[in-house]
Amino acid sequence: MVFPWGRLSQIVDDKTKAISYIRNSGSRLKNAELHKLNKWYENMKASIHEWEKENKVRAKVKMERRKKELEKKIKMSHQVYQLKISRIDDIAGGARAQVDDKRRNEELKIKEKAKQIRATGVVPFTCLCF
């Protein structure tokens, strides 16, 4: 029997090349999959960053709008407060004036009564009718 050693070495060579190719294709596949995975994660990170940035801007705009509304409300409240204070001052001033007038009138009545008593020596009679 004749062995084709030359052929056998070629077959062994082909098998080692095939195994080497399979191993290399595994590495290439791994590298391709890793590259694809990294690219997907980078895209996801970028979209998350965009979402975060957009929502932060939206929140800031909303906060600024609320801040302006609050400032406007504070200003209006201050104006209402000032109006109430001026109204209270006007009412209190009028009440003080009335009390002063009443006091002066009462003092005049008392002085007139005292003057009459000094002049006549008699206490004036007041009717206590019921």
Phi and psi restraints in degrees (value plus and minus 20) as a CYANA .aco file:
   2 VAL   PHI    -129.3   -89.3
   2 VAL   PSI     106.6   146.6
   3 PHE   PHI    -116.5   -76.5
   3 PHE   PSI     112.6   152.6
   4 PRO   PHI    -104.2   -64.2
   4 PRO   PSI      60.3   100.3
   5 TRP   PHI     -81.2   -41.2
   5 TRP   PSI     -56.2   -16.2
   6 GLY   PHI     -83.3   -43.3
   6 GLY   PSI     -62.2   -22.2
   7 ARG   PHI     -86.6   -46.6
   7 ARG   PSI     -60.4   -20.4
   8 LEU   PHI     -82.3   -42.3
   8 LEU   PSI     -62.8   -22.8
   9 SER   PHI     -86.2   -46.2
   9 SER   PSI     -53.9   -13.9
  10 GLN   PHI     -87.8   -47.8
  10 GLN   PSI     -60.1   -20.1
  11 ILE   PHI     -84.9   -44.9
  11 ILE   PSI     -64.8   -24.8
  12 VAL   PHI     -83.0   -43.0
  12 VAL   PSI     -62.6   -22.6
  13 ASP   PHI     -79.4   -39.4
  13 ASP   PSI     -64.7   -24.7
  14 ASP   PHI     -83.0   -43.0
  14 ASP   PSI     -59.0   -19.0
  15 LYS   PHI     -86.2   -46.2
  15 LYS   PSI     -63.0   -23.0
  16 THR   PHI     -86.0   -46.0
  16 THR   PSI     -57.7   -17.7
  17 LYS   PHI     -84.4   -44.4
  17 LYS   PSI     -61.5   -21.5
  18 ALA   PHI     -84.0   -44.0
  18 ALA   PSI     -64.6   -24.6
  19 ILE   PHI     -83.5   -43.5
  19 ILE   PSI     -63.4   -23.4
  20 SER   PHI     -82.5   -42.5
  20 SER   PSI     -61.3   -21.3
  21 TYR   PHI     -83.5   -43.5
  21 TYR   PSI     -63.8   -23.8
  22 ILE   PHI     -83.1   -43.1
  22 ILE   PSI     -64.7   -24.7
  23 ARG   PHI     -82.7   -42.7
  23 ARG   PSI     -64.6   -24.6
  24 ASN   PHI     -85.6   -45.6
  24 ASN   PSI     -58.3   -18.3
  25 SER   PHI     -88.1   -48.1
  25 SER   PSI     -50.7   -10.7
  26 GLY   PHI     -83.6   -43.6
  26 GLY   PSI     -62.9   -22.9
  27 SER   PHI     -85.7   -45.7
  27 SER   PSI     -63.0   -23.0
  28 ARG   PHI     -83.6   -43.6
  28 ARG   PSI     -60.8   -20.8
  29 LEU   PHI     -83.3   -43.3
  29 LEU   PSI     -65.1   -25.1
  30 LYS   PHI     -80.1   -40.1
  30 LYS   PSI     -66.6   -26.6
  31 ASN   PHI     -82.7   -42.7
  31 ASN   PSI     -62.1   -22.1
  32 ALA   PHI     -84.4   -44.4
  32 ALA   PSI     -64.4   -24.4
  33 GLU   PHI     -84.8   -44.8
  33 GLU   PSI     -62.4   -22.4
  34 LEU   PHI     -83.3   -43.3
  34 LEU   PSI     -62.2   -22.2
  35 HIS   PHI     -81.7   -41.7
  35 HIS   PSI     -64.7   -24.7
  36 LYS   PHI     -81.9   -41.9
  36 LYS   PSI     -64.0   -24.0
  37 LEU   PHI     -84.2   -44.2
  37 LEU   PSI     -65.1   -25.1
  38 ASN   PHI     -82.4   -42.4
  38 ASN   PSI     -60.6   -20.6
  39 LYS   PHI     -82.9   -42.9
  39 LYS   PSI     -63.0   -23.0
  40 TRP   PHI     -82.2   -42.2
  40 TRP   PSI     -64.4   -24.4
  41 TYR   PHI     -85.6   -45.6
  41 TYR   PSI     -58.6   -18.6
  42 GLU   PHI     -83.3   -43.3
  42 GLU   PSI     -62.4   -22.4
  43 ASN   PHI     -82.1   -42.1
  43 ASN   PSI     -61.6   -21.6
  44 MET   PHI     -84.5   -44.5
  44 MET   PSI     -63.5   -23.5
  45 LYS   PHI     -80.5   -40.5
  45 LYS   PSI     -62.5   -22.5
  46 ALA   PHI     -83.8   -43.8
  46 ALA   PSI     -63.3   -23.3
  47 SER   PHI     -88.3   -48.3
  47 SER   PSI     -56.1   -16.1
  48 ILE   PHI     -84.8   -44.8
  48 ILE   PSI     -62.3   -22.3
  49 HIS   PHI     -82.3   -42.3
  49 HIS   PSI     -63.5   -23.5
  50 GLU   PHI     -81.7   -41.7
  50 GLU   PSI     -64.9   -24.9
  51 TRP   PHI     -80.0   -40.0
  51 TRP   PSI     -65.7   -25.7
  52 GLU   PHI     -81.0   -41.0
  52 GLU   PSI     -67.2   -27.2
  53 LYS   PHI     -81.7   -41.7
  53 LYS   PSI     -65.6   -25.6
  54 GLU   PHI     -82.4   -42.4
  54 GLU   PSI     -64.3   -24.3
  55 ASN   PHI     -89.6   -49.6
  55 ASN   PSI     -54.0   -14.0
  56 LYS   PHI     -85.1   -45.1
  56 LYS   PSI     -61.9   -21.9
  57 VAL   PHI     -83.3   -43.3
  57 VAL   PSI     -64.7   -24.7
  58 ARG   PHI     -79.6   -39.6
  58 ARG   PSI     -64.7   -24.7
  59 ALA   PHI     -84.3   -44.3
  59 ALA   PSI     -59.8   -19.8
  60 LYS   PHI     -85.3   -45.3
  60 LYS   PSI     -62.6   -22.6
  61 VAL   PHI     -81.9   -41.9
  61 VAL   PSI     -63.4   -23.4
  62 LYS   PHI     -82.9   -42.9
  62 LYS   PSI     -62.5   -22.5
  63 MET   PHI     -82.7   -42.7
  63 MET   PSI     -63.2   -23.2
  64 GLU   PHI     -82.7   -42.7
  64 GLU   PSI     -61.4   -21.4
  65 ARG   PHI     -82.6   -42.6
  65 ARG   PSI     -65.6   -25.6
  66 ARG   PHI     -82.7   -42.7
  66 ARG   PSI     -59.0   -19.0
  67 LYS   PHI     -82.1   -42.1
  67 LYS   PSI     -64.1   -24.1
  68 LYS   PHI     -83.4   -43.4
  68 LYS   PSI     -62.3   -22.3
  69 GLU   PHI     -82.1   -42.1
  69 GLU   PSI     -62.5   -22.5
  70 LEU   PHI     -84.3   -44.3
  70 LEU   PSI     -61.9   -21.9
  71 GLU   PHI     -81.5   -41.5
  71 GLU   PSI     -60.8   -20.8
  72 LYS   PHI     -83.8   -43.8
  72 LYS   PSI     -63.2   -23.2
  73 LYS   PHI     -83.5   -43.5
  73 LYS   PSI     -61.2   -21.2
  74 ILE   PHI     -82.4   -42.4
  74 ILE   PSI     -63.1   -23.1
  75 LYS   PHI     -82.3   -42.3
  75 LYS   PSI     -65.0   -25.0
  76 MET   PHI     -83.6   -43.6
  76 MET   PSI     -62.3   -22.3
  77 SER   PHI     -81.5   -41.5
  77 SER   PSI     -60.1   -20.1
  78 HIS   PHI     -84.6   -44.6
  78 HIS   PSI     -61.1   -21.1
  79 GLN   PHI     -84.3   -44.3
  79 GLN   PSI     -62.8   -22.8
  80 VAL   PHI     -82.0   -42.0
  80 VAL   PSI     -62.3   -22.3
  81 TYR   PHI     -79.8   -39.8
  81 TYR   PSI     -67.5   -27.5
  82 GLN   PHI     -81.3   -41.3
  82 GLN   PSI     -60.6   -20.6
  83 LEU   PHI     -81.5   -41.5
  83 LEU   PSI     -66.0   -26.0
  84 LYS   PHI     -82.7   -42.7
  84 LYS   PSI     -62.5   -22.5
  85 ILE   PHI     -82.2   -42.2
  85 ILE   PSI     -64.7   -24.7
  86 SER   PHI     -85.7   -45.7
  86 SER   PSI     -58.6   -18.6
  87 ARG   PHI     -84.0   -44.0
  87 ARG   PSI     -63.1   -23.1
  88 ILE   PHI     -82.4   -42.4
  88 ILE   PSI     -62.7   -22.7
  89 ASP   PHI     -80.8   -40.8
  89 ASP   PSI     -63.3   -23.3
  90 ASP   PHI     -82.1   -42.1
  90 ASP   PSI     -66.5   -26.5
  91 ILE   PHI     -83.8   -43.8
  91 ILE   PSI     -65.7   -25.7
  92 ALA   PHI     -83.5   -43.5
  92 ALA   PSI     -59.9   -19.9
  93 GLY   PHI     -82.3   -42.3
  93 GLY   PSI     -64.1   -24.1
  94 GLY   PHI     -83.2   -43.2
  94 GLY   PSI     -62.4   -22.4
  95 ALA   PHI     -84.2   -44.2
  95 ALA   PSI     -62.3   -22.3
  96 ARG   PHI     -80.8   -40.8
  96 ARG   PSI     -62.4   -22.4
  97 ALA   PHI     -82.8   -42.8
  97 ALA   PSI     -62.8   -22.8
  98 GLN   PHI     -83.0   -43.0
  98 GLN   PSI     -63.6   -23.6
  99 VAL   PHI     -83.3   -43.3
  99 VAL   PSI     -61.5   -21.5
 100 ASP   PHI     -83.4   -43.4
 100 ASP   PSI     -62.9   -22.9
 101 ASP   PHI     -81.6   -41.6
 101 ASP   PSI     -65.7   -25.7
 102 LYS   PHI     -82.1   -42.1
 102 LYS   PSI     -60.9   -20.9
 103 ARG   PHI     -82.5   -42.5
 103 ARG   PSI     -66.6   -26.6
 104 ARG   PHI     -80.2   -40.2
 104 ARG   PSI     -62.5   -22.5
 105 ASN   PHI     -83.2   -43.2
 105 ASN   PSI     -63.7   -23.7
 106 GLU   PHI     -83.7   -43.7
 106 GLU   PSI     -61.7   -21.7
 107 GLU   PHI     -82.5   -42.5
 107 GLU   PSI     -61.4   -21.4
 108 LEU   PHI     -82.3   -42.3
 108 LEU   PSI     -62.0   -22.0
 109 LYS   PHI     -81.2   -41.2
 109 LYS   PSI     -64.8   -24.8
 110 ILE   PHI     -83.8   -43.8
 110 ILE   PSI     -63.0   -23.0
 111 LYS   PHI     -84.4   -44.4
 111 LYS   PSI     -61.0   -21.0
 112 GLU   PHI     -83.4   -43.4
 112 GLU   PSI     -61.8   -21.8
 113 LYS   PHI     -83.7   -43.7
 113 LYS   PSI     -64.9   -24.9
 114 ALA   PHI     -83.4   -43.4
 114 ALA   PSI     -59.5   -19.5
 115 LYS   PHI     -83.8   -43.8
 115 LYS   PSI     -62.4   -22.4
 116 GLN   PHI     -85.8   -45.8
 116 GLN   PSI     -61.1   -21.1
 117 ILE   PHI     -84.4   -44.4
 117 ILE   PSI     -62.4   -22.4
 118 ARG   PHI     -84.8   -44.8
 118 ARG   PSI     -57.6   -17.6
 119 ALA   PHI     -93.8   -53.8
 119 ALA   PSI     -62.4   -22.4
 120 THR   PHI    -120.2   -80.2
 120 THR   PSI     -48.3    -8.3
 121 GLY   PHI      61.2   101.2
 121 GLY   PSI     -14.1    25.9
 122 VAL   PHI    -140.4  -100.4
 122 VAL   PSI     120.1   160.1
 123 VAL   PHI     -96.7   -56.7
 123 VAL   PSI     109.4   149.4
 124 PRO   PHI     -85.3   -45.3
 124 PRO   PSI     122.3   162.3
 125 PHE   PHI    -105.8   -65.8
 125 PHE   PSI     111.9   151.9
 126 THR   PHI    -135.8   -95.8
 126 THR   PSI     118.9   158.9
 127 CYS   PHI     -97.7   -57.7
 127 CYS   PSI     104.2   144.2
 128 LEU   PHI    -128.0   -88.0
 128 LEU   PSI      36.4    76.4
 129 CYS   PHI    -101.6   -61.6
 129 CYS   PSI     120.4   160.4
